[in-house]
Structure formats: structure tokens, C-alpha cells
Amino acid sequence: MAERELVEYIRQLAAGERPPWLEVGIGDDAAVLRVPDDSRVVVTTDSVIESVHFKAGTEPELVGRKAVARCLSDIAAMAARPLCTVAAVGFGRSYDDDACRRLCKALYEAARELSAPLVGGDVASGPGPTTVTVTALGTAGSAGVVTRSGARPGDAICVTGRLGGSIRGRHLTFRPRIPEALALAGRCRLHAMIDISDGLSTDALHIAEESAVGVVLRAADIPVSDDAVVLSRATGRPPLWHALNDGEDYELLFCLGVADARELARSGVAGAAGERVGVSIIGEVVAGAASYLEAADGSREPLTAGGWEHLTR
């Protein structure tokens, strides 16, 4: 299949109703967006790589969906609203014409489903692994953007959902917590937030470092998923280890005042399609540079970053 044929296929996917802010869409050298005056645009880029983020032979539909959802999870982490996406795909030799079309269709459909229509990108092929890079643009939510750097001593540390064991399948099928992030920002004053992509231990330390504070995570309060329990039987590691270090949960980890945290823990937060998503208080922010994991008996050990590190082989 020639590149122009695949590009034309993608153009046909996007040939429906055009968003009013899209002036030039797929088919030109770049998309052109009309951005309202005094708006802030949130931009992030993320990649999924064969044999790193998905196994060889994974269905193209799951690869495309993960690529879009993974990138939009970063938009959620800022409590921003998705606007649109662009994607660059490098197809490996194992992808035939049908697989190429299926992956592109999955990108388009996932982006549309998650309110971030695909407006452009690039396709190529080569001898290496299949790689999909998605760039997402968003706009600040009504409460403004939330960064990693605003945590304060005395804040409660909270997390949505349950953690660990995502490799059993959830890492391919998760839905980014966009509605939850916007709902949280609308109900409470969030001081800092991040999505859990590298692992709870690593991402909690990202907040600590950017905010120049320490964090204390209470082991007994960390919500462990059923997947982590099942995975622990195969690995021999405790379920808590998986909840702390597995990564790719794409839940929200955030810091806020104690009273707001207690209310969220009681009521949960509104998610997609009206579901209620659980919120757990798992620790607190402390002054100083030291961070700890606290056991049920009150003893503490230094919190170490045990999650994913891309550049360590």
C-alpha cells in the first residue's frame, strides 16, 4: 500500500463533521486551529513502542487505543479539557496493509470517543518495531491547570481507583480519568496532581521533587487491585509491591486539603457515564526532602522510586 493511499484512508475516516475551531485538517502539511483570545493551550506528547508498551502481535485496535488514551491521561493530570490530537506512526515490517488500516482506524475512533479528534499526523514504515506517537492539545479547565509543583506540607495525598497488575490487560483498555479530573478540580482546590504511569512510588516522588516537599505513603491505605493480587502469585512479590511499582495504572494521584480529601474519600468522584470512582487517602505531604513508606505498625522506611525508568536498561 502506498503512503498516499493510507493518508486518503485516514482522510475518509475524518471526513465527517469538522469541529468549528478546525480551519485546516488532515491532508495538508499541518493542522490549523482557531484558538480563542487569552486561552491557554495544554500540549503533551507520548509514545507507545512495540515490545515496550505492547507485545508483538497485540491487536492493532488495542495499540491505537492505548496510544491515544496514554497521551490524554497527561491532559487529565493537568485537569485540562481535551481539544484534539495528532499522531505519527512508524509501522514495523510485521504490519500488513490491513493492520495499518486497523491501527489508524483505532487512533481515529479512540480520539473521537475521548473528545480529542485526530486532526493530522504522519505515517512511515521501517525495519524496527512499530511505534505510535500521539500529541494531544487541551485547554485549561474552569479551575485552571493543575501542576505537580503545588503540594504543601499538611496536604492529604489521594488516589483514584485501585493500583497494580495492569500488565494483565488493563494497560491496554484503561480510560483516561478526564471526567474525574475535571470533577475534582470543580469540587476542590487541588494543589498538585499527576497521572500514575510510571508507578505510585515513582510518581509520588515526582510530586515531592517538583514541590520541594516530602511525602509519607501509608502502606495499609494504598488500594491494591485484584490484578495485583493475582499477579503476585506468579511473581512471588507482595501485592503491595505491585501497587507501588508496576505503573501504567493511569489513575490520578493528587494533593489537597484534608477536609476536602475526607469528603472525596466518603463520596467518591463522578466518572465517565455517571459512574462513581473511589478515592482513597493514602498519605500526607510533609516538610523537608525526605519521603517514607509507613507500615501498619507506624514504622517507616525511605520511599524509593521502584517504578518504570525508560532510560535504564
C-alpha positions in Angstrom: 0.0 0.0 0.0 1.3 3.4 -0.9 1.5 6.2 1.7 -0.9 8.3 -0.2 -3.5 5.5 -0.1 -3.2 5.2 3.6 -3.4 9.0 4.0 -6.5 9.0 1.9 -8.0 6.3 4.0 -7.4 8.4 7.1 -8.9 11.5 5.4 -12.0 9.4 4.7 -12.2 8.5 8.4 -12.1 12.1 9.3 -14.4 13.3 6.5 -17.4 13.8 8.8 -18.5 16.9 10.7 -15.5 19.2 11.3 -15.1 20.9 14.7 -15.8 24.7 14.4 -12.3 25.5 15.7 -10.5 23.4 13.0 -9.7 25.6 10.0 -7.4 23.1 8.1 -7.5 19.4 8.9 -5.9 16.2 7.7 -4.4 16.4 4.2 -2.3 19.5 4.4 1.2 20.0 5.9 -0.2 21.0 9.3 -3.5 21.5 11.0 -4.7 25.0 11.7 -6.7 25.7 14.8 -8.6 28.8 15.8 -7.7 29.4 19.5 -9.9 31.9 21.3 -8.2 35.0 22.7 -6.5 34.7 26.1 -6.9 30.9 26.2 -4.1 28.6 27.4 -3.3 25.6 25.3 -2.0 22.4 27.1 0.3 20.3 24.9 1.7 16.9 25.6 3.3 14.1 23.6 3.6 10.4 24.4 4.7 7.2 22.5 4.0 3.5 22.7 6.7 1.2 21.3 6.3 -2.4 20.4 7.9 -4.8 22.9 8.0 -2.0 25.5 4.4 -0.8 25.8 2.7 -3.6 24.0 3.7 -7.1 22.9 4.4 -8.0 19.3 1.1 -9.5 17.9 -1.1 -7.2 20.0 -4.3 -6.4 18.1 -3.9 -3.0 16.3 -7.1 -1.8 17.8 -5.7 -2.1 21.3 -2.4 -0.4 20.2 -4.1 2.5 18.7 -6.5 3.0 21.6 -3.6 2.8 24.2 -1.6 5.4 22.3 -4.4 7.9 22.4 -5.5 7.1 25.9 -2.0 7.2 27.3 -1.4 10.7 25.9 -4.8 12.0 27.1 -4.1 10.8 30.6 -1.5 13.6 30.7 -4.2 16.1 29.8 -6.3 14.7 32.6 -3.4 15.1 35.0 -3.5 18.8 34.4 -7.2 19.0 34.9 -7.5 20.2 31.3 -10.1 19.6 28.6 -9.0 17.7 25.5 -9.1 19.6 22.3 -7.5 17.4 19.6 -4.7 15.0 18.8 -2.2 14.4 16.0 -0.4 11.0 15.6 2.8 9.8 14.0 3.0 6.1 13.2 6.1 4.1 12.3 4.9 0.8 11.1 7.2 -2.2 11.6 7.6 -4.9 8.9 5.1 -7.1 10.6 2.2 -4.7 9.8 0.5 -5.6 6.6 -2.0 -3.3 4.8 -4.9 -4.5 6.9 -3.1 -4.0 10.2 -2.1 -0.5 9.1 -5.7 0.4 8.4 -6.9 -1.1 11.6 -4.4 0.8 13.7 -5.2 4.1 12.0 -8.9 3.5 12.5 -8.4 2.8 16.2 -6.5 6.0 16.6 -9.3 8.0 14.9 -12.1 6.3 16.8 -10.4 6.4 20.2 -9.6 10.1 19.7 -13.2 10.9 18.8 -14.6 8.8 21.7 -12.4 10.7 24.1 -13.3 14.2 22.7 -9.9 14.8 21.2 -10.5 14.4 17.4 -7.5 13.4 15.3 -6.6 16.3 13.1 -3.3 15.3 11.5 -0.1 13.4 11.7 2.4 11.3 9.7 2.9 7.7 8.7 6.1 5.9 7.8 7.5 2.3 7.9 10.8 0.7 8.7 12.6 -2.4 9.9 12.3 -1.6 13.6 9.4 -2.0 16.0 6.1 -0.4 15.4 6.0 3.0 17.2 3.0 5.3 17.7 3.5 8.8 18.9 0.5 10.9 19.8 0.5 14.6 20.6 -2.6 16.0 22.4 -3.7 19.5 22.8 -6.1 20.7 25.5 -7.5 23.8 27.1 -7.4 24.8 30.7 -10.4 23.7 32.7 -12.7 26.2 34.5 -10.5 25.9 37.6 -7.2 26.4 35.7 -4.5 23.9 35.2 -3.1 21.8 38.0 0.7 21.1 38.1 3.0 18.7 40.0 4.6 21.6 41.9 1.9 22.9 44.3 1.9 20.3 47.1 2.1 21.8 50.6 3.1 20.3 54.0 -0.1 19.1 55.7 -1.9 18.2 52.4 -3.5 14.8 52.1 -2.4 12.6 49.3 -5.2 10.8 47.4 -5.6 8.4 44.6 -8.4 7.3 42.4 -9.2 3.7 41.7 -7.0 0.7 42.6 -3.4 0.0 41.7 -1.1 -2.7 40.4 -1.2 -5.6 38.0 -2.1 -3.5 34.9 0.0 -5.8 32.7 -2.7 -8.4 33.0 -4.6 -6.4 30.4 -5.8 -3.1 31.9 -2.8 -1.2 30.5 -4.4 -1.7 27.0 -8.0 -1.0 27.9 -8.0 1.8 30.5 -9.9 5.0 30.1 -8.0 8.2 31.0 -9.5 9.9 34.0 -10.5 13.1 32.2 -14.1 13.5 33.6 -12.8 12.6 37.1 -10.0 15.2 36.9 -12.4 18.0 35.8 -14.9 16.9 38.5 -12.2 17.0 41.2 -11.0 20.4 40.1 -14.5 21.7 40.1 -15.2 20.5 43.7 -11.9 21.1 45.5 -8.8 23.2 45.3 -6.2 20.7 44.0 -2.7 21.7 45.0 -0.8 19.1 42.8 -1.7 16.2 40.5 -0.1 13.6 38.3 -1.3 10.5 36.5 0.2 7.2 37.6 2.1 6.0 34.5 5.5 5.1 35.9 4.2 3.6 39.3 2.9 5.1 42.5 6.3 5.1 44.2 8.0 6.9 41.3 5.2 9.3 40.6 4.7 10.3 44.3 8.4 11.2 44.3 7.9 13.3 41.1 5.4 15.4 43.1 7.7 15.6 46.1 10.6 16.7 44.0 8.7 19.3 41.9 7.0 20.7 45.1 10.2 20.7 47.2 8.5 18.6 49.9 8.5 15.1 51.3 5.7 12.6 51.1 4.6 9.8 53.5 2.6 6.9 52.0 0.7 4.7 54.4 1.0 1.1 53.1 -2.2 -0.1 54.8 -4.2 2.6 52.9 -2.9 2.0 49.4 -5.8 0.5 47.3 -4.5 -2.8 45.8 -6.2 -4.1 42.7 -7.4 -7.7 42.2 -4.9 -7.9 39.3 -2.0 -7.1 41.6 -3.1 -10.0 43.9 -3.3 -12.4 41.0 0.0 -11.2 39.6 1.7 -11.6 43.0 1.0 -15.4 42.9 3.1 -15.6 39.7 5.9 -13.3 40.7 6.2 -14.1 44.4 6.2 -10.4 45.2 3.6 -9.0 47.6 0.5 -7.3 46.0 1.6 -4.1 47.7 4.8 -4.1 45.8 2.9 -4.3 42.5 0.6 -1.5 43.6 3.6 0.7 44.4 5.8 -0.1 41.4 4.0 -1.7 38.4 2.9 1.5 36.7 0.5 2.0 33.8 -2.4 2.3 36.1 -3.2 5.8 34.7 -5.1 6.7 37.9 -4.9 10.2 39.4 -2.6 10.9 42.3 -3.3 14.3 43.9 -2.7 16.5 46.9 -5.2 18.8 48.6 -6.5 19.9 51.9 -7.5 17.3 54.5 -11.2 18.3 54.8 -11.7 18.1 51.0 -9.8 14.8 50.9 -12.1 13.2 53.6 -15.2 14.3 51.7 -13.9 12.8 48.5 -13.0 9.5 50.3 -16.6 9.4 51.6 -18.4 10.2 48.3 -16.0 9.3 45.5 -15.9 11.4 42.3 -18.1 11.3 39.2 -16.5 9.5 36.3 -17.5 8.6 32.7 -21.1 7.7 32.1 -22.1 8.7 35.6 -20.1 6.0 37.4 -18.7 6.8 40.9 -15.0 6.3 41.2 -13.5 5.6 44.6 -11.0 8.0 46.1 -8.5 6.8 48.8 -6.4 8.9 51.2 -3.0 7.2 51.1 -0.7 9.6 52.9 0.3 13.1 53.6 2.7 15.8 52.5 5.5 16.7 54.9 8.1 19.5 55.1 11.6 18.6 54.2 13.2 16.5 51.4 12.7 13.0 52.9 9.9 10.7 51.8 8.8 7.5 53.5 6.6 4.4 53.3 4.9 3.9 56.6 3.9 0.4 57.7 0.8 -0.5 59.7 2.8 -0.5 62.9 3.9 3.0 62.3 7.5 2.2 61.4 8.9 3.9 58.4 11.4 3.2 55.6 12.6 5.5 52.9 10.3 5.6 49.9 12.3 4.7 46.8 11.4 5.0 43.1 10.7 1.4 42.1 8.6 2.1 39.0 9.4 2.3 35.3 12.5 4.1 34.2 12.7 4.4 30.4 16.4 5.2 30.1 17.7 2.4 32.4 18.5 -0.8 30.7 
